[in-house]
């Protein structure tokens, strides 16, 4: 298939590379044109001269930091070049961690141009992006478009889930990341308390991983990046804080009291503000440790 790919950062690069490896005709675009050029030279495909060139493809994938940026790129950037260049029937797949309400609002705007919007955010991090084993949560109102997009999604993910109508994939991604973020806080606090008591953090993680406390963070983040001091998961603290806020905002929009979501939002916002949005999320334990000293 002829695919345009917008946003080739830590996640987007390996995802687009898997599309090239699967034999698709891929045109990439990034805010950093040098990055797009390097991708074309090292991986294959082409670097787009502008958003209008990206829009001319059968399928367009977005992997961008926020839903607001997605909307800006698709409707207003370069004088609206993307929207102007859209061909009827184009399938746009937003794989970013966007706000579900915003996604539902963007769908009709793109439909006026003859395009179909799907949301298909991912989970699995950079490691699974590289191997093409991401979990993908697919939301959309057009069953035929979802079916047509399967070869694209299957090249990047090992487990594909239909979550419901447009915006449901983004809602699921935010809620999943809220659970992951809460797990990190609980695990980090347990490790810090245990260390003060005299327990070895490495031993604690080893025990948790064969006990009921096991979670993604004990299995990967704490073992490799905190105890192992790599602090290089490839996922920025600002992005995780954003995802948790999306989940907490969704709870508020649903008029639900969700104290855990609100507390998790607060803890990650604090970590982002102190570390800086671009810091690796695994460094949040240093902020938690400082607060536990009081």
Secondary structure as a PSIPRED ss2 file (coil, helix, strand):
# PSIPRED VFORMAT (PSIPRED V4.0)

   1 X C   1.000  0.000  0.000
   2 X E   0.000  0.000  1.000
   3 X E   0.000  0.000  1.000
   4 X E   0.000  0.000  1.000
   5 X E   0.000  0.000  1.000
   6 X E   0.000  0.000  1.000
   7 X C   1.000  0.000  0.000
   8 X C   1.000  0.000  0.000
   9 X C   1.000  0.000  0.000
  10 X H   0.000  1.000  0.000
  11 X H   0.000  1.000  0.000
  12 X H   0.000  1.000  0.000
  13 X H   0.000  1.000  0.000
  14 X H   0.000  1.000  0.000
  15 X H   0.000  1.000  0.000
  16 X H   0.000  1.000  0.000
  17 X H   0.000  1.000  0.000
  18 X H   0.000  1.000  0.000
  19 X H   0.000  1.000  0.000
  20 X H   0.000  1.000  0.000
  21 X H   0.000  1.000  0.000
  22 X C   1.000  0.000  0.000
  23 X C   1.000  0.000  0.000
  24 X C   1.000  0.000  0.000
  25 X E   0.000  0.000  1.000
  26 X E   0.000  0.000  1.000
  27 X E   0.000  0.000  1.000
  28 X E   0.000  0.000  1.000
  29 X E   0.000  0.000  1.000
  30 X C   1.000  0.000  0.000
  31 X C   1.000  0.000  0.000
  32 X C   1.000  0.000  0.000
  33 X H   0.000  1.000  0.000
  34 X H   0.000  1.000  0.000
  35 X H   0.000  1.000  0.000
  36 X H   0.000  1.000  0.000
  37 X H   0.000  1.000  0.000
  38 X H   0.000  1.000  0.000
  39 X H   0.000  1.000  0.000
  40 X H   0.000  1.000  0.000
  41 X H   0.000  1.000  0.000
  42 X H   0.000  1.000  0.000
  43 X C   1.000  0.000  0.000
  44 X C   1.000  0.000  0.000
  45 X C   1.000  0.000  0.000
  46 X E   0.000  0.000  1.000
  47 X E   0.000  0.000  1.000
  48 X C   1.000  0.000  0.000
  49 X C   1.000  0.000  0.000
  50 X C   1.000  0.000  0.000
  51 X H   0.000  1.000  0.000
  52 X H   0.000  1.000  0.000
  53 X H   0.000  1.000  0.000
  54 X H   0.000  1.000  0.000
  55 X H   0.000  1.000  0.000
  56 X C   1.000  0.000  0.000
  57 X C   1.000  0.000  0.000
  58 X C   1.000  0.000  0.000
  59 X E   0.000  0.000  1.000
  60 X E   0.000  0.000  1.000
  61 X E   0.000  0.000  1.000
  62 X E   0.000  0.000  1.000
  63 X C   1.000  0.000  0.000
  64 X C   1.000  0.000  0.000
  65 X C   1.000  0.000  0.000
  66 X C   1.000  0.000  0.000
  67 X H   0.000  1.000  0.000
  68 X H   0.000  1.000  0.000
  69 X H   0.000  1.000  0.000
  70 X H   0.000  1.000  0.000
  71 X H   0.000  1.000  0.000
  72 X H   0.000  1.000  0.000
  73 X H   0.000  1.000  0.000
  74 X H   0.000  1.000  0.000
  75 X H   0.000  1.000  0.000
  76 X C   1.000  0.000  0.000
  77 X H   0.000  1.000  0.000
  78 X H   0.000  1.000  0.000
  79 X H   0.000  1.000  0.000
  80 X H   0.000  1.000  0.000
  81 X H   0.000  1.000  0.000
  82 X H   0.000  1.000  0.000
  83 X H   0.000  1.000  0.000
  84 X H   0.000  1.000  0.000
  85 X H   0.000  1.000  0.000
  86 X C   1.000  0.000  0.000
  87 X C   1.000  0.000  0.000
  88 X C   1.000  0.000  0.000
  89 X C   1.000  0.000  0.000
  90 X C   1.000  0.000  0.000
  91 X E   0.000  0.000  1.000
  92 X E   0.000  0.000  1.000
  93 X E   0.000  0.000  1.000
  94 X E   0.000  0.000  1.000
  95 X C   1.000  0.000  0.000
  96 X C   1.000  0.000  0.000
  97 X C   1.000  0.000  0.000
  98 X C   1.000  0.000  0.000
  99 X C   1.000  0.000  0.000
 100 X H   0.000  1.000  0.000
 101 X H   0.000  1.000  0.000
 102 X H   0.000  1.000  0.000
 103 X H   0.000  1.000  0.000
 104 X H   0.000  1.000  0.000
 105 X H   0.000  1.000  0.000
 106 X H   0.000  1.000  0.000
 107 X H   0.000  1.000  0.000
 108 X H   0.000  1.000  0.000
 109 X H   0.000  1.000  0.000
 110 X H   0.000  1.000  0.000
 111 X H   0.000  1.000  0.000
 112 X C   1.000  0.000  0.000
 113 X C   1.000  0.000  0.000
 114 X C   1.000  0.000  0.000
 115 X C   1.000  0.000  0.000
 116 X E   0.000  0.000  1.000
 117 X E   0.000  0.000  1.000
 118 X E   0.000  0.000  1.000
 119 X E   0.000  0.000  1.000
 120 X E   0.000  0.000  1.000
 121 X E   0.000  0.000  1.000
 122 X E   0.000  0.000  1.000
 123 X E   0.000  0.000  1.000
 124 X C   1.000  0.000  0.000
 125 X H   0.000  1.000  0.000
 126 X H   0.000  1.000  0.000
 127 X H   0.000  1.000  0.000
 128 X H   0.000  1.000  0.000
 129 X H   0.000  1.000  0.000
 130 X H   0.000  1.000  0.000
 131 X H   0.000  1.000  0.000
 132 X C   1.000  0.000  0.000
 133 X C   1.000  0.000  0.000
 134 X E   0.000  0.000  1.000
 135 X E   0.000  0.000  1.000
 136 X E   0.000  0.000  1.000
 137 X E   0.000  0.000  1.000
 138 X E   0.000  0.000  1.000
 139 X E   0.000  0.000  1.000
 140 X C   1.000  0.000  0.000
 141 X C   1.000  0.000  0.000
 142 X C   1.000  0.000  0.000
 143 X H   0.000  1.000  0.000
 144 X H   0.000  1.000  0.000
 145 X H   0.000  1.000  0.000
 146 X H   0.000  1.000  0.000
 147 X H   0.000  1.000  0.000
 148 X H   0.000  1.000  0.000
 149 X C   1.000  0.000  0.000
 150 X H   0.000  1.000  0.000
 151 X H   0.000  1.000  0.000
 152 X H   0.000  1.000  0.000
 153 X H   0.000  1.000  0.000
 154 X H   0.000  1.000  0.000
 155 X C   1.000  0.000  0.000
 156 X C   1.000  0.000  0.000
 157 X E   0.000  0.000  1.000
 158 X E   0.000  0.000  1.000
 159 X E   0.000  0.000  1.000
 160 X E   0.000  0.000  1.000
 161 X E   0.000  0.000  1.000
 162 X E   0.000  0.000  1.000
 163 X E   0.000  0.000  1.000
 164 X E   0.000  0.000  1.000
 165 X C   1.000  0.000  0.000
 166 X C   1.000  0.000  0.000
 167 X C   1.000  0.000  0.000
 168 X H   0.000  1.000  0.000
 169 X H   0.000  1.000  0.000
 170 X H   0.000  1.000  0.000
 171 X H   0.000  1.000  0.000
 172 X H   0.000  1.000  0.000
 173 X H   0.000  1.000  0.000
 174 X H   0.000  1.000  0.000
 175 X H   0.000  1.000  0.000
 176 X H   0.000  1.000  0.000
 177 X H   0.000  1.000  0.000
 178 X H   0.000  1.000  0.000
 179 X H   0.000  1.000  0.000
 180 X H   0.000  1.000  0.000
 181 X H   0.000  1.000  0.000
 182 X H   0.000  1.000  0.000
 183 X H   0.000  1.000  0.000
 184 X H   0.000  1.000  0.000
 185 X H   0.000  1.000  0.000
 186 X H   0.000  1.000  0.000
 187 X H   0.000  1.000  0.000
 188 X H   0.000  1.000  0.000
 189 X H   0.000  1.000  0.000
 190 X H   0.000  1.000  0.000
 191 X H   0.000  1.000  0.000
 192 X H   0.000  1.000  0.000
 193 X H   0.000  1.000  0.000
 194 X H   0.000  1.000  0.000
 195 X H   0.000  1.000  0.000
 196 X H   0.000  1.000  0.000
 197 X H   0.000  1.000  0.000
 198 X C   1.000  0.000  0.000
 199 X C   1.000  0.000  0.000
 200 X C   1.000  0.000  0.000
 201 X H   0.000  1.000  0.000
 202 X H   0.000  1.000  0.000
 203 X H   0.000  1.000  0.000
 204 X H   0.000  1.000  0.000
 205 X H   0.000  1.000  0.000
 206 X H   0.000  1.000  0.000
 207 X H   0.000  1.000  0.000
 208 X H   0.000  1.000  0.000
 209 X C   1.000  0.000  0.000
 210 X C   1.000  0.000  0.000
 211 X C   1.000  0.000  0.000
 212 X C   1.000  0.000  0.000
 213 X C   1.000  0.000  0.000
 214 X C   1.000  0.000  0.000
 215 X C   1.000  0.000  0.000
 216 X H   0.000  1.000  0.000
 217 X H   0.000  1.000  0.000
 218 X H   0.000  1.000  0.000
 219 X H   0.000  1.000  0.000
 220 X H   0.000  1.000  0.000
 221 X H   0.000  1.000  0.000
 222 X H   0.000  1.000  0.000
 223 X H   0.000  1.000  0.000
 224 X H   0.000  1.000  0.000
 225 X H   0.000  1.000  0.000
 226 X H   0.000  1.000  0.000
 227 X H   0.000  1.000  0.000
 228 X C   1.000  0.000  0.000
 229 X C   1.000  0.000  0.000
 230 X C   1.000  0.000  0.000
 231 X C   1.000  0.000  0.000
 232 X C   1.000  0.000  0.000
 233 X C   1.000  0.000  0.000
 234 X C   1.000  0.000  0.000
 235 X C   1.000  0.000  0.000
 236 X E   0.000  0.000  1.000
 237 X H   0.000  1.000  0.000
 238 X H   0.000  1.000  0.000
 239 X H   0.000  1.000  0.000
 240 X H   0.000  1.000  0.000
 241 X H   0.000  1.000  0.000
 242 X H   0.000  1.000  0.000
 243 X H   0.000  1.000  0.000
 244 X H   0.000  1.000  0.000
 245 X H   0.000  1.000  0.000
 246 X H   0.000  1.000  0.000
 247 X H   0.000  1.000  0.000
 248 X H   0.000  1.000  0.000
 249 X H   0.000  1.000  0.000
 250 X H   0.000  1.000  0.000
 251 X H   0.000  1.000  0.000
 252 X H   0.000  1.000  0.000
 253 X H   0.000  1.000  0.000
 254 X C   1.000  0.000  0.000
 255 X C   1.000  0.000  0.000
 256 X C   1.000  0.000  0.000
 257 X C   1.000  0.000  0.000
 258 X C   1.000  0.000  0.000
 259 X H   0.000  1.000  0.000
 260 X H   0.000  1.000  0.000
 261 X H   0.000  1.000  0.000
 262 X H   0.000  1.000  0.000
 263 X H   0.000  1.000  0.000
 264 X H   0.000  1.000  0.000
 265 X H   0.000  1.000  0.000
 266 X H   0.000  1.000  0.000
 267 X H   0.000  1.000  0.000
 268 X H   0.000  1.000  0.000
 269 X H   0.000  1.000  0.000
 270 X H   0.000  1.000  0.000
 271 X H   0.000  1.000  0.000
 272 X H   0.000  1.000  0.000
 273 X H   0.000  1.000  0.000
 274 X H   0.000  1.000  0.000
 275 X H   0.000  1.000  0.000
 276 X C   1.000  0.000  0.000
 277 X C   1.000  0.000  0.000
 278 X C   1.000  0.000  0.000
 279 X C   1.000  0.000  0.000
 280 X E   0.000  0.000  1.000
 281 X H   0.000  1.000  0.000
 282 X H   0.000  1.000  0.000
 283 X H   0.000  1.000  0.000
 284 X H   0.000  1.000  0.000
 285 X H   0.000  1.000  0.000
 286 X H   0.000  1.000  0.000
 287 X H   0.000  1.000  0.000
 288 X H   0.000  1.000  0.000
 289 X H   0.000  1.000  0.000
 290 X H   0.000  1.000  0.000
 291 X H   0.000  1.000  0.000
 292 X H   0.000  1.000  0.000
 293 X C   1.000  0.000  0.000
 294 X C   1.000  0.000  0.000
